[in-house]
Structure formats: structure tokens, C-alpha cells
Amino acid sequence: MDEFYRALCKAAGEGQVKRREPMALHTTFRTGGPAAFFAVVQTEDELRKTVRVCREHQVPWYMLGNGSNLLVGSSGFPGVMIQLGGEFKQWEITQEEENGHVLFKAGAGLLLSKIGRAALEEGLTGFEFAAGIPGTLGGAAVMNAGAYGGEMKDILVSVRIMTQDGEIRELPAGELALSYRHSCIPEKGYIVLSAVMELKKGNQEEIRAQMEDLAFRRKDKQPLEYPSAGSTFKRPEGFFAGKLIEDAGLKGFSVGGAQVSEKHAGFVINREQAAPEEIRELIEAVRNRVFGTSGVWLEPEVKLLGFETPAFGESADTDLKKE
Ligand SMILES: Cc1cc2nc3c(=O)[nH]c(=O)nc-3n(C[C@H](O)[C@H](O)[C@H](O)COP(=O)(O)OP(=O)(O)OC[C@H]3O[C@@H](n4cnc5c(N)ncnc54)[C@H](O)[C@@H]3O)c2cc1C
């Protein structure tokens, strides 16, 4: 492993690789075992070399955004967690048309909150729905993140991706199979490098008011005072996950330190130093109970990584980009 570590440091850049890095520090659930290696790459070249080194040494790797939709098991991740820094956190306006339409390009490692702030400063409308989602642009494209009637699909024009072989392509958003909290990016093994969004010139005060209103509504309805990964389950067609969970009598239901939020039953929270396994067990229990009371199988939105046994009827490491 020392030979691999040296090769990884050379690829990702000196001083940018940590060993045994607790994922509790990098996920909004604030729990999770260590990643054997944690590399923050600053350039496309470093990213390409890092992936190549992993492939050559047959070490698994995983792309991390802001960890706001991810639960990592206590035994951690036995490979390289790759995060995007440096040039992946830049943004620019690449085109302004006379009709007020603006093309806004941003790196995949940039937080949506920062894009929201930039859009506000530039007086651009269209991004308000996403500004309060605590993820990166890369994670939001992968998840087709959405809120309050908007989703990434509405504004994404194209994404720049790197394939597993290190090839770079520009893909129109129409080729990403974007649907409710889904894209084809994980199954194709693409890494999102940046994305272009179409926004519009608007009234800065109206944009600010809209962002403040949505932030207020989040704070009012969501248990933001506890660590979580947001809505634990996808919205089943024709139902609301939170309502089904509440109707099953599960509001406040706990497994160890994990709890179905009393404020919003759609959120599983880390109420008190929950082990990832407790969170997972609670998710499983909620699914079973809700199926029993309503006949609806809730599909988790949160991604699981580093659990020994498969969960939810599929491989636990569904998104593991392994050779
Ligand atoms: C309090 C709270 C509120 C939330 N509210 C919402 C909401 O309103 N709407 C909503 O949709 N979501 C919401 N979420 C969930 C989460 O913020 C989103 O799913 C977000 O898009 C995840 O982004 P991330 O950068 O944190 O991704 P991560 O959780 O780090 O990763 C998610 C997936 O994307 C992949 N990925 C990340 N970056 C890249 C990349 N550059 N290239 C390839 N793959 C990549 C990862 O491998 C993983 O499979 C909320 C979460 C919290 C904690």
C-alpha cells in the first residue's frame, strides 16, 4: 500500500492526500468510518492521473461532492475518496444574449449556495430553487436535485465529463437521462467536471426575496438543527414519503441515536451520535413498516457506501466505481 500511496500523492499532488480520513467529517450525516485515502484534486490533469493510478493498482475510488446525500458504514471505504477543489470551484458567465438569457458555467466542486450567491450578485434568476440545497454542482447534476417546483433538469444546458478512461466530453443535458432524482451519470461511470446552466437577467430584489422565502420555508419545516441527508426517501408516485411515515406512526421512532425527525417525518436524523448502521437499520425498519401499513415500498434517496451486507434489495455499493 505504501507504493500505491506514493503513486497517489504524485498523481493528486503533494500534500493533497490524507490517510484514514473519517467520513464523518465529510458527510452531512456526521457519521461514517474512514476512507483509506482521501484526495482533493485541483485540476483535470490531477483527476485523470488519480483515477489512472487507482485503476492501475486496482484500488476502488469514489467521487465525493459535499457528502450531503451519502451514508458511509463504520468500516469505512477501502479505497480513494476523490473530492474536487481548485479549478473545479470557479464560475463564469460565458454568454449573454440580448433577450436576457445568460449561460453560466461553474465547476462541479462548487457549492450550490455559492452559485446562488453569485447568481444573486449578477441579478440572474432561475437558480433560486437550488440555492438552499447543501450539495455541489456535480452532486446536483448526478441527483437531478430539485426543490420547490424546480430541478436541475430545468436549467442544465450541458455538462463536461471525464470518462473512466480519462477522455473528456461535453454532453448536452438531454443525454443525461435526467428524471426525478436520477441521471445516467453513475451508471456510465462519468465524472462531472463542470456544467453550463441557462439563467435569465432578473430583478435582484425579487431574486433575493425568493431566496430568503425558500430559506425560511426550509428552516421552518426541516430539522436543520440535526445532521441528516435531507429527505431520506424519494417521493413515491402519488404519495408523500413523510405523510406515509407519519401515518405509519413512525414520527420520532428511533434506532439507537438515529431518529425519524419529529419535525418532518421524511427526514432521518442523526439525533445523538448515531452509528451509520443504526441509521441504516432505521431506514430499513421505516421501509418495512410503511410497506405494511400502506403497501408502498419507499425507495431511499440517500446513497450507501461501505456496508458489508447489501441493503434495500440491491448491492450496498451500487455506485462503487470499481474496475
Ligand atoms: C438538509 C438537507 C437538505 C436537502 N435538501 C434537498 C433538496 O431540497 N433537494 C434535493 O434534491 N436534495 C436535497 N438534499 C440532498 C443533497 O443535498 C442533494 O442530493 C445534493 O445534490 C447532493 O450533492 P453532494 O455534492 O452533496 O453529493 P454527494 O452526496 O457527495 O454525492 C451524491 C452522489 O453524486 C456523486 N457525485 C458527486 N459529485 C460528483 C461528480 N463531480 N462526478 C460524478 N459523480 C459525483 C457521488 O458519487 C454520489 O453518488 C438535502 C440534503 C440535506 C442534508
Ligand as a Chemical Component Dictionary entry (heavy atoms), coordinates in Angstrom:
data_LIG
# 
_chem_comp.id                   LIG 
_chem_comp.type                 NON-POLYMER 
_chem_comp.pdbx_formal_charge   0 
_chem_comp.three_letter_code    LIG 
# 
loop_
_chem_comp_atom.comp_id 
_chem_comp_atom.atom_id 
_chem_comp_atom.alt_atom_id 
_chem_comp_atom.type_symbol 
_chem_comp_atom.charge 
_chem_comp_atom.model_Cartn_x 
_chem_comp_atom.model_Cartn_y 
_chem_comp_atom.model_Cartn_z 
_chem_comp_atom.pdbx_ordinal 
LIG C1  C1  C 0 -30.507 19.475 5.000   1  
LIG C2  C2  C 0 -30.547 18.890 3.607   2  
LIG C3  C3  C 0 -31.490 19.341 2.703   3  
LIG C4  C4  C 0 -31.538 18.801 1.418   4  
LIG N1  N1  N 0 -32.468 19.273 0.536   5  
LIG C5  C5  C 0 -32.514 18.772 -0.712  6  
LIG C6  C6  C 0 -33.481 19.267 -1.656  7  
LIG O1  O1  O 0 -34.262 20.166 -1.374  8  
LIG N2  N2  N 0 -33.485 18.718 -2.894  9  
LIG C7  C7  C 0 -32.620 17.722 -3.260  10 
LIG O2  O2  O 0 -32.670 17.268 -4.417  11 
LIG N3  N3  N 0 -31.700 17.254 -2.397  12 
LIG C8  C8  C 0 -31.629 17.743 -1.133  13 
LIG N4  N4  N 0 -30.705 17.254 -0.262  14 
LIG C9  C9  C 0 -29.827 16.136 -0.667  15 
LIG C10 C10 C 0 -28.480 16.561 -1.286  16 
LIG O3  O3  O 0 -28.092 17.848 -0.850  17 
LIG C11 C11 C 0 -28.545 16.524 -2.810  18 
LIG O4  O4  O 0 -28.814 15.215 -3.282  19 
LIG C12 C12 C 0 -27.245 17.015 -3.466  20 
LIG O5  O5  O 0 -27.454 17.153 -4.842  21 
LIG C13 C13 C 0 -26.059 16.082 -3.231  22 
LIG O6  O6  O 0 -24.885 16.770 -3.629  23 
LIG P1  P1  P 0 -23.451 16.454 -2.995  24 
LIG O7  O7  O 0 -22.480 17.308 -3.687  25 
LIG O8  O8  O 0 -23.501 16.564 -1.516  26 
LIG O9  O9  O 0 -23.271 14.948 -3.439  27 
LIG P2  P2  P 0 -22.736 13.701 -2.598  28 
LIG O10 O10 O 0 -23.710 13.388 -1.508  29 
LIG O11 O11 O 0 -21.334 13.902 -2.216  30 
LIG O12 O12 O 0 -22.837 12.578 -3.721  31 
LIG C14 C14 C 0 -24.081 12.186 -4.258  32 
LIG C15 C15 C 0 -23.824 11.326 -5.484  33 
LIG O13 O13 O 0 -23.244 12.117 -6.508  34 
LIG C16 C16 C 0 -21.993 11.568 -6.927  35 
LIG N5  N5  N 0 -21.119 12.695 -7.302  36 
LIG C17 C17 C 0 -20.868 13.813 -6.589  37 
LIG N6  N6  N 0 -20.060 14.644 -7.282  38 
LIG C18 C18 C 0 -19.799 14.030 -8.465  39 
LIG C19 C19 C 0 -19.041 14.384 -9.619  40 
LIG N7  N7  N 0 -18.377 15.535 -9.717  41 
LIG N8  N8  N 0 -18.999 13.492 -10.647 42 
LIG C20 C20 C 0 -19.656 12.308 -10.582 43 
LIG N9  N9  N 0 -20.380 11.914 -9.514  44 
LIG C21 C21 C 0 -20.458 12.784 -8.472  45 
LIG C22 C22 C 0 -21.493 10.763 -5.760  46 
LIG O14 O14 O 0 -20.586 9.758  -6.178  47 
LIG C23 C23 C 0 -22.803 10.201 -5.222  48 
LIG O15 O15 O 0 -23.207 9.082  -5.984  49 
LIG C24 C24 C 0 -30.622 17.787 1.036   50 
LIG C25 C25 C 0 -29.647 17.354 1.949   51 
LIG C26 C26 C 0 -29.597 17.896 3.225   52 
LIG C27 C27 C 0 -28.532 17.430 4.182   53 
# 
loop_
_chem_comp_bond.comp_id 
_chem_comp_bond.atom_id_1 
_chem_comp_bond.atom_id_2 
_chem_comp_bond.value_order 
_chem_comp_bond.pdbx_ordinal 
LIG C1  C2  SING 1  
LIG C2  C3  SING 2  
LIG C2  C26 DOUB 3  
LIG C3  C4  DOUB 4  
LIG C4  N1  SING 5  
LIG C4  C24 SING 6  
LIG N1  C5  DOUB 7  
LIG C5  C6  SING 8  
LIG C5  C8  SING 9  
LIG C6  O1  DOUB 10 
LIG C6  N2  SING 11 
LIG N2  C7  SING 12 
LIG C7  O2  DOUB 13 
LIG C7  N3  SING 14 
LIG N3  C8  DOUB 15 
LIG C8  N4  SING 16 
LIG N4  C9  SING 17 
LIG N4  C24 SING 18 
LIG C9  C10 SING 19 
LIG C10 O3  SING 20 
LIG C10 C11 SING 21 
LIG C11 O4  SING 22 
LIG C11 C12 SING 23 
LIG C12 O5  SING 24 
LIG C12 C13 SING 25 
LIG C13 O6  SING 26 
LIG O6  P1  SING 27 
LIG P1  O7  DOUB 28 
LIG P1  O8  SING 29 
LIG P1  O9  SING 30 
LIG O9  P2  SING 31 
LIG P2  O10 DOUB 32 
LIG P2  O11 SING 33 
LIG P2  O12 SING 34 
LIG O12 C14 SING 35 
LIG C14 C15 SING 36 
LIG C15 O13 SING 37 
LIG C15 C23 SING 38 
LIG O13 C16 SING 39 
LIG C16 N5  SING 40 
LIG C16 C22 SING 41 
LIG N5  C17 SING 42 
LIG N5  C21 SING 43 
LIG C17 N6  DOUB 44 
LIG N6  C18 SING 45 
LIG C18 C19 SING 46 
LIG C18 C21 DOUB 47 
LIG C19 N7  SING 48 
LIG C19 N8  DOUB 49 
LIG N8  C20 SING 50 
LIG C20 N9  DOUB 51 
LIG N9  C21 SING 52 
LIG C22 O14 SING 53 
LIG C22 C23 SING 54 
LIG C23 O15 SING 55 
LIG C24 C25 DOUB 56 
LIG C25 C26 SING 57 
LIG C26 C27 SING 58 
# 
